Amino acid sequence: MSSTSISGVLPHTKVFGSTLYKSDHRIPASCSYTRSPMSLSCHISQGLEDVDKSTSKALVSSCSGSSDKRNGLLGRSSHCSPIEKRNPVGQTFCSVGVCTSGEADIGSDSHITEEKVGVLLLNLGGPETLDDVQPFLFNLFADPDIIRLPRLFQFVRRPLAKLISVFRAPKSKEGYAAIGGGSPLRKITDEQGHALKMALEAMNTPVNVYVGMRYWYPFTEEAIEQIKRDRITRLVVLPLYPQFSISTTGSSIRVLQSIFRQDAYLSELPVSIIKSWYQREGYLKSMADLIEKELKSFLKPEEVMILFSAHGVPVSYVEEAGDPYKDQMEECIYLIMQELKARGTNNEHTLCYQSRVGPIKWLKPYTDEVLVELGQKGVKSLLAVPVSFVSEHIETLEEIDVEYKDLALESGIENWGRVPALGCTSSFITDLADAVIEALPSATAMSTSRSISKAVEHDPMQYAIKMFFGSILAFVLLLSPKALMAFRNRLF
């Protein structure tokens, strides 16, 4: 399998993605967990089928956390450190697929006698309670890969992020309240991580699986510290985004790059990054399976329009920053439809983009506008496919299932359906396991040297001055007539 380097993002690191791979393994997975006041336990039970299908067995795995004192060992990026509460010091957390905490000597000189493989799953993260919404939004909008500002205006980033998060929080809280009071993303990602671990063990590839979220717990920095504590000797980084974008995979890689460059152990750790995997045959077949299943729920499946709704990105990302997201998304839809056509499914389809924020131009066509147009054209049956999401979260459970469904019915569409996110679908998990195994042989140390210079201490007075003038500028930008109208219409 061929490999390339991530130019300008993560030098000296091997990247995997674009190769088609066929797997005939099928590992049914189901995930559940239980909580108690002093511990978090998780259990998975799966029927696992060997490659030669000669044997099968049920495996049950569990982990639990208990109280234990430890030092805080959380890494932070230099641009936007996560804010708000941390996991309480002294408590061990054990979620499905990754256990964080436990005392260990990172600086130990003990000789490593065996290979320890780690898989780091990267995802966006989401607020778990309504109180988490505003700080989560701050972390999101303070990311320089989300709101791209000229270098001259970098000092306004945090004040602007604070303003946006404060103004946007009330509406966002309504959305999260409608889906149960918080995002299910962490729980689902943990379940996917544990299912992946079980699938790899069935393929005779034991691994430790870690979950690193970009904007909420467990943060990527926390996952990296656990990787160090476990003395992992080879690491595969697997973003749970099928298509690459600088605002998703790119942002998480930038954080990894910053952390790895400044750490002697990490800079020499062999790493492989699976940059994107939307072309993989296992993923395409899994998507086609879900679409076929939902089409059968309609009275006349052949008349259903398939609506692929992808998360949008600003047009400037594509036209100015060279983001490949749009091209990869269009190719992904083409490949999924080719798979469906090969099975005899020839429904009409369209691609649109959702979840735009702010007054700037985002990729078109917009999902809400397309729904109105389809209704006006006389489309009566519609199947929504959240193609850029592999886990259920607010964009699927509230934006698609509530807002877009209501808009579609109001626009004249009579029959509505929605394809679920892939979640722990066995064929999907098996394909991710195959991707990890393919990536392992070409893991390469990120760097053979590291900078020993220390960052200059922040001057408190200079920081206060920047925050003061940054806040003023942010208010001016937000309260100008044009900006205010745009924010009212598109942000709030």
N, C-alpha and C positions, 0 to 999 in steps of 0.2 A: 504493500500500500504506500502511495506517495505521500510526502509531507512537505510542508512549506513553513517559513517563519512568519510571525506576525510583524510586519514592517511598521515601525514607529509606535508599536503598542507594547510588545513584550519581546525584546530582542533575545536571540539565542534560545528560544523556546519552540519546540516542535508543535505544529498545529495539525489537527486532523479534522476532517469534515466531509467534503464533497464526494467521497467514494460511495458508490452503491454497494450494498452488501446483503446477501440473502441468508436468512437463518430459518431453519425449520424447527428450532426448539420452541416449546411452548411451556411456560411456567405460570399456572394460575396463581394469582396472589390475592390475599385479602388481608386487611390491616385493621387493627383495633388497639385501643390503649385504655388504661384506667388510671385514675388519679387518686391520691390520698393526701391528707394534710402534710405528711412528712416525706412523701416520696412520689415519684412518677414512674409508673411501670408501663411497659408496653409489650405486646405479644403479637407475634405473627404466626399464622398457621398456613402452610402452603402444601399443595401436592406438587412435588418436583419430579420431573421426568428426565431421565438421562438422555444424552445425545443419541445413544443407540436404542433408546426406548426399551431397554431390557429390564430396567428396574425402576421403581418409584418408591418414594418414602415421604412421610410427613415430618416436617421439621418445625419445632416450636422454639422460638427465641425470645428471651426477655431480658430486660435490664431495669435496674432500679436505682434511685438516688437516695443518699442519706446525708445528714449534716456532717461537715468536716471543715476544719479551718484551712485556709490557704491564702496565699498572697495574690493580689490582683496583678494579672499579667496580660492586660489587654493592649493590643497594638492599636495605633491610630494613624490615619493618613494625615498628611500635612495640610491638606486643603480644606477638608470638611469633616471634622470629627463628629461622630454620632453624639447626640445629646440625650438628656433625660436619664432616667433610672437605669442602673445596671442590675444584673442578677445579684441578689443579696450575697455579700461576701460570706463565705463559710458554708454555703449550701451547694450540694452537688445536683446538677440537673441531668436527667437521663431521658431523652425523648426518643421516639422511634427512629432508629438509624444512626443516632449520634449521641454520645454522652459527653457533656462538657463539665469540666472541673476536675477535682481530685488533685492532691499534692504530688508534685514530681520535680525532680531536679533537672531543669533544662540544660544546665551547664555541665552535666555529668560527663566524665571522660570514659565511661564504661564502653568497652568494645562491642560494636554491633555485630552479632554473629549470624543473623538471618535477615532476609529481605522482608520488609514490612511495607506493604502497598497501601496507599491511601487514595480515596476518591473524594474530591471536593465538589459537592453540588452547589452551584451558585443560583440564587434567585433574588427577586426584588424585595420580598418581605412585605409585611402589612401589619397595621395596628391590631392588637388582640383585644383591646377594650376601647370604649369611646374616649377615655382620657388619653389614650395613646395617639389619637388622630392628629392633633395639632403638632406635636413634636415629630411624628412620622413625616408629616408634610414638610416640616422645616428641613429635615434631613434630605428629603427628595429634592426640594427646590434649591437647596444650598449646594447641590452637586453641580460642578462646572460642566458636566456632560449633559445636564438636563436644561439648565438655563445658561446659554453660551454668551458671555459678555466680552467686549473688547478688553484688552489688557489694562487700558487706562481706567476702566470702571470696575476692576476686580474687587476693589475695596467696598463696593456697594452690594456685593453678592449676599452677604449674611443679613444685613438690614432688609434687603428686598425679599429674601426668603422668609424672614420673620413676618413681614407685612402680608405676603401672599398666604402664608400658612394660617395666620390669624383670621384673615378675611374669608379664606376658603374652608376653614375647619367646620363652621356650622352646617354648610350644605353637605360636606363629606360625612359628617356625623349622621346626618339623616340617612344617607345611603348605607352606611355600616349598620345603623340601627335596624334597617329594613332586612338585613341578612343575618340578624342574630346578635348584633352588638360588637362585631369584630371580624377580622379577616380569618378565613380558614386556611390561608396559604401555608403557614408554618406547619400545621398538623398534616396537611396533604403532602408537603415536601418531605417531612420526616417519614411518612409512610412510603413514599416513593424511594427514599434512601434505604430504608430497611428492605423493601422488596428487591432493590438492586443488589444489596449485599447478599441476600439469599440466592438470587439468580447466579451471581458470580461464584458463590460457594458450590452451587450445583455444577458449575463448569470447572471445578477444581482450581478456582482462583480466589483464595480468601483475601478479603480486603477490610479495611476500616473505612466506613463512609461518614463523611462530615457534611454538615449543612452550613453554608455561609450566606446570610442575607445582606443585601446592600444597604437598606435603609431602616431595618428594625432587627430585633433579636431573633436568633443569634447572629450578630454581625459577622461579616467576613473576617474581621480582625480577631474575633473570639475563636472562630474555627481554625485559623492559622496557628494561634497559640496552642490549641489542643493538638494539632498536628505535630508541633514541636515537642510537646510533652510526651506524645506517643512515640517519638523518634522514628517517624515514617522515613523510609529510605527511597521511595519512589512514589510520585504523586501524579494522578490524572485529574485535571480540572475539567468539569463537565457543566457548563452553563445550561440551565433548563429553559433555554430560548432556542427554538429550532433555527431561526434566522438570526444572523449577526446584525447588531446595530450598535453604534457608538454610545447610545443612551442606555443600553442594557448590558450585553456582554462586554462591550468596550469599556464602560464605566467600571465594572467589577475587575476587569483585567488591569486597569490603571491602578486600582487600589492594591492588587497583588504585586504589581511591579514596584510600587513605592515601598511596600513592606519587605519584599524579598531583597531589594537592592541594599537595604540598610542592616541586614542580618547575615552573619557569617554562615550559620547553619543553613538557612533557607537559600542563600545565593548559590550554594553548591548542591542543593537538592535536585535530582533529576525530575523534570516536570514535563508533562505533555498536556496541551490544551486542545480540547475538541471545540474548535471555533464555531462551527455550525454543523447541523446534521439534518437539515430539511430534505436533503436528497436521498437519505438512506432508505433502502427498500422496506425495511421493517417499519419505519415511521409512516411511509406512504401507504403501506398496506393496512396499518392500524387505523389511519384516518379514513381510508376507504371503507373499512369494515364498519366503523361507527356511522358513517354517512349512509351506507346501504341499510343498516339496521333501522335508522330513523326514517328513511324514505318509506319503508314498509308500513309504517304507522299511519300513512296517509291513505285516503280512500282511492285516490288515483295518483300513485307515485310518479308516473311518467310526466305528469303535468306540473310537478313541483319545481319551483325555481330555487337553486342552491345559492345562498348568499354567504360568501366568505367574508367575514368581518375581522379585520386585523387591527391591532393597536397601531395608531398613527404615530408619525414622527414629523417634526417641522421640516418643511421643504428645504430650508437652508442646510440641514444636515446632509441631505442628498446632493444638492447642487453646489454647495460651497465646501463642505467637509468631506465629500466623497463617500458618504455612508452607503454601503451596498444593500441596505435593507429592502428598498423598493424592488430592485432587480431580483433579489433572492425570493421575496414574497411572490412576485409574479411567476417566477420559475416554479416555485413550490405549488402554486395553484394549478399550473399547467401539468405538473407531474401527477398530482392527485387526480385530476380529471382524466389523464391518460390511463391511470390505473382503473378508474371507474368505467371508462369506455371499453377497456379490455375485458371487463366483466359484463358488458352489455348495458351499462347505465349511461344514457346519453342526455341527461337533463341539461337544460340551460343553466348557466351560472354567471355570477358577477362577483367582483372583488371591490370592497370598499374599506374605509378606515374609520375607526372610532376613537373616542377618548381624547379629543383635542383639547388643549388648555391654552388660554391666553389669546392675545390679539394677533399673533403672527400667523402666517400661512402654514397649514399642515397638508400632508399628502391627501389628495383627492382621488375619487369622490368620497364625500363624507357619508357615513352609514345612515344618519338620520335623514339626509336629503335623498339618498337612494331609496329609502323605504317609501317616502312620499311619492317619488316618481314611479316606482313599481306599482303602487296602488292606482295611480292615475292611468297607467298603461293597461290596467285590467288584470294584473297578476292576482290570482286568488289563493294560491298555496305557496308558502315560503318556508324554507329550511335554513335557519341561521347556523353557521359553522364558525366558532371562534378559533380561527386557524393559528394564531400566534400564541395561544395559551395552552399549556399542558396541565394546568391545575385550575380548579374552580376558585374564583375570587370575585371581588366587587365588580370588575368589568364584565363578568359573565352572569353572576347571580343577580345583580341589580341593574346594571346598564343595559344588558341584552334582555334578560328575562323579564324585566319590569318596564323600563323606559322604552326600549325599542319595540317590545311586543305591543305595548299600548299604542305607540305611534303607528305601527303596522296595521293594527285592527282599525284604528281611526281613519287610516288612509284607504281603506277598502279591501285590505287583505283579510280573507276569511279563515284560512287554515294556517296556523303557525306551529312550527316545530323548531327544536334547537338540539344540535349535536352536543353531547356532554364532552368536557375536556378529557384528555386521555387518562389522567390520574394513574392508577396502578394496573391499567390494562396489561394483561400478561405478555402479549406480543410486543407491546411498546417497551416494557421493562426488559424483556429479553434482548431487544435490539440495542437498548442502551448498554446492556452488559457486553454485547458483542463489540460495541464501539469502544468500550473501556479496554477490552482485551487487545483490540487492534492498536490502540494508542500506546500501550505499555512499552513495546520494544524500543521505541524511538524517544523515550523521555530523555531530556538533556538538561544539564545544569544551566540555570539561567545566567550565571556569571561566575567567573573564576576569581573575581576580586570585588571588593566592596569599598565604598567610601568610608573613611574613618573620621571624617570631619563631622562635627556636631552642629546642629542647627543653632543659629544665633538666638539667644533668648529674646522673646518679644518685649519690646519696650512698652510698659503699661500705658504711658502717656501717649505714645504714638498710636497705640491700638485704640485708645479712647477717642482721640482726635478723628481717626479714620471712621470709627463707628458713628460719631456724631455727624460728621459731614455726609457720610454714606446714608444715614437715616434721612437727613434733609433732602438729599438728591432723590432718594427713593420716594419720598412723599411728593416731591415735585413731579416726578415721572408718573406716579399713580394718579395724582389729582389734576393733571392737565386734562382739558376737555376731551381730547381725542382718546387719550389713554384710558380715562375714566369710563367713557362709553364702551370702549372695547372690552375692558375688564368686566363691566356690568353684563355685557351680552355674552361673553365667552368664558369668563373665568369664574364669576360668582353665579 
